[in-house]
Amino acid sequence: MSSRRRFLRGSLLALALVSGCAGLEARPATGLAGAWEGRSAGAGGATPVRLVVKEDGTYLGTFTTAGEERILRGAIVELSPGRLRWSGNQGNGRVTVVNRESLRVLRFQRDDGGSVMEISERAP
């Protein structure tokens, strides 16, 4: 099994455990595939973020902090209609989708109250 597949399986298992809801089955979030960009705001300030989300809900991207580019990797899953969670190498938490100025925006909020990331779909 590839390391990418192991990571995805581990992410899905972590999301199921973190959800704390017996009987909920996490499934890959659909309808989010594409290129996204925006900013992440945390204790260190705001940093630019770029992500590519695949059809299966997995994502890969980068953010820049202190002049250094770092990797973002993880998965977004749907626990129930409209209830999305993420888990990745930068933590885990809730995802909300909002429409703002005719753009879809993904808002990632960490469970530990840490950073918030908001990214918009990039035009093709």
GUZA-621909 format. One record per residue (C-alpha): residue number from 0; x, y, z. Coordinates in pm, whole numbers, plus 50000, padded with zeros to 5 digits. Example, Ala and Ser with C-alpha at 12.3 -4.5 7.8 and 13.67 -1.06 7.14 Angstrom:
! GUZA-621909
<node 0,<51230,49550,50780>>
<node 1,<51367,49894,50714>>
//
This chain:
! GUZA-621909
<node 0,<50000,50000,50000>>
<node 1,<50140,50338,49902>>
<node 2,<50222,50599,50165>>
<node 3,<49960,50830,50010>>
<node 4,<49690,50564,50047>>
<node 5,<49799,50491,50407>>
<node 6,<49781,50864,50484>>
<node 7,<49430,50889,50336>>
<node 8,<49312,50585,50534>>
<node 9,<49464,50726,50852>>
<node 10,<49300,51064,50787>>
<node 11,<48959,50904,50737>>
<node 12,<48998,50697,51054>>
<node 13,<49106,51005,51252>>
<node 14,<48804,51197,51125>>
<node 15,<48570,50917,51225>>
<node 16,<48719,50909,51575>>
<node 17,<48724,51287,51616>>
<node 18,<48362,51320,51508>>
<node 19,<48253,51137,51824>>
<node 20,<47927,51037,51660>>
<node 21,<47850,50668,51660>>
<node 22,<47685,50546,51343>>
<node 23,<47816,50826,51120>>
<node 24,<48013,50703,50823>>
<node 25,<48261,50946,50677>>
<node 26,<48266,50948,50299>>
<node 27,<48482,51155,50067>>
<node 28,<48348,51506,50014>>
<node 29,<48239,51554,49654>>
<node 30,<48187,51866,49446>>
<node 31,<48497,52043,49578>>
<node 32,<48749,51929,49316>>
<node 33,<48961,52204,49168>>
<node 34,<49221,52466,49242>>
<node 35,<49168,52692,49545>>
<node 36,<49369,52981,49690>>
<node 37,<49343,53219,49980>>
<node 38,<49494,53288,50320>>
<node 39,<49551,53115,50649>>
<node 40,<49542,53327,50964>>
<node 41,<49696,53214,51290>>
<node 42,<49929,53321,51567>>
<node 43,<50208,53388,51316>>
<node 44,<49992,53618,51101>>
<node 45,<49830,53562,50763>>
<node 46,<49998,53349,50497>>
<node 47,<49908,53272,50133>>
<node 48,<49767,52924,50065>>
<node 49,<49712,52723,49746>>
<node 50,<49534,52387,49735>>
<node 51,<49423,52138,49475>>
<node 52,<49130,51923,49588>>
<node 53,<49070,51597,49401>>
<node 54,<48734,51430,49334>>
<node 55,<48791,51190,49626>>
<node 56,<48825,51479,49873>>
<node 57,<49201,51449,49916>>
<node 58,<49402,51768,49884>>
<node 59,<49759,51875,49830>>
<node 60,<49890,52228,49846>>
<node 61,<50132,52476,49990>>
<node 62,<50143,52770,50227>>
<node 63,<50423,53016,50282>>
<node 64,<50543,53118,50625>>
<node 65,<50861,53300,50724>>
<node 66,<50961,53298,50357>>
<node 67,<50945,52918,50344>>
<node 68,<50700,52714,50138>>
<node 69,<50543,52423,50328>>
<node 70,<50327,52132,50219>>
<node 71,<49959,52087,50306>>
<node 72,<49816,51739,50259>>
<node 73,<49499,51573,50381>>
<node 74,<49139,51484,50310>>
<node 75,<48796,51643,50339>>
<node 76,<48510,51410,50425>>
<node 77,<48135,51446,50460>>
<node 78,<47979,51308,50778>>
<node 79,<47624,51403,50681>>
<node 80,<47477,51642,50423>>
<node 81,<47644,51979,50474>>
<node 82,<47864,51857,50759>>
<node 83,<48227,51847,50644>>
<node 84,<48548,51770,50831>>
<node 85,<48914,51779,50736>>
<node 86,<49220,51599,50862>>
<node 87,<49573,51653,50743>>
<node 88,<49933,51712,50827>>
<node 89,<49841,52052,50981>>
<node 90,<49568,51923,51215>>
<node 91,<49196,51860,51181>>
<node 92,<48867,52040,51214>>
<node 93,<48549,52159,51050>>
<node 94,<48500,52280,50693>>
<node 95,<48220,52512,50587>>
<node 96,<48133,52613,50232>>
<node 97,<47993,52961,50179>>
<node 98,<47916,53175,49875>>
<node 99,<48080,53514,49887>>
<node 100,<48070,53763,49601>>
<node 101,<47971,53489,49353>>
<node 102,<48265,53267,49463>>
<node 103,<48256,52951,49669>>
<node 104,<48476,52980,49976>>
<node 105,<48602,52691,50190>>
<node 106,<48662,52784,50553>>
<node 107,<48881,52543,50753>>
<node 108,<48859,52588,51132>>
<node 109,<49093,52383,51350>>
<node 110,<48935,52190,51638>>
<node 111,<49193,52327,51879>>
<node 112,<49088,52686,51803>>
<node 113,<49411,52753,51615>>
<node 114,<49440,52893,51267>>
<node 115,<49156,52955,51024>>
<node 116,<49206,52911,50652>>
<node 117,<48975,53060,50390>>
<node 118,<49027,52972,50026>>
<node 119,<48827,53054,49712>>
<node 120,<48794,52865,49387>>
<node 121,<49035,52990,49126>>
<node 122,<48890,53072,48787>>
<node 123,<48981,52811,48523>>
//
